[in-house]
Amino acid sequence: MIRDLVRPELQKLVPYVSHQIPYRIKLDANESPFELPESIRKKLADYFLKGPGLNIYPDNESVELRKTIAKHWNVEPDEVVVGTGSNQLIQMIITVFVGTGEKVVYPWPHSQCIK
């Protein structure tokens, strides 16, 4: 079975699950409780209707985005780290700074949430 080929220390990891419960405000899934304004939705629709090159791979180094953020904050682009979401950024931090056998302390959401 493929699971037997995975590194032993990774086999024990339990993936984070974002519960799909209809709360009014969900903070555990990094979602905004606010809809995008109509003007922004129209700009996005226009952008995609013009064909922004969806047939090619995206820039996995986010060069233009990092340049824009760097310019705004007056730093160098290689001082900016971006990811596809908080999970990827947390994974990058752990991969870089946490060694095999080391422990990480992190908060766990309480199971009794207020709706």
NORTAFEN-V258888 format. One record per run of one state. SS is the DSSP state (a for helix, b for strand, c for the rest). FROM is the first residue (numbers start at 0). LEN is the number of residues. If there is no record, write none. Layout:
((SS | FROM | LEN) (SS | FROM | LEN))
This chain:
((c | 0 | 1) (a | 1 | 4) (c | 5 | 2) (a | 7 | 4) (c | 11 | 26) (a | 37 | 12) (c | 49 | 13) (a | 62 | 11) (c | 73 | 3) (a | 76 | 3) (c | 79 | 6) (a | 85 | 12) (c | 97 | 18))
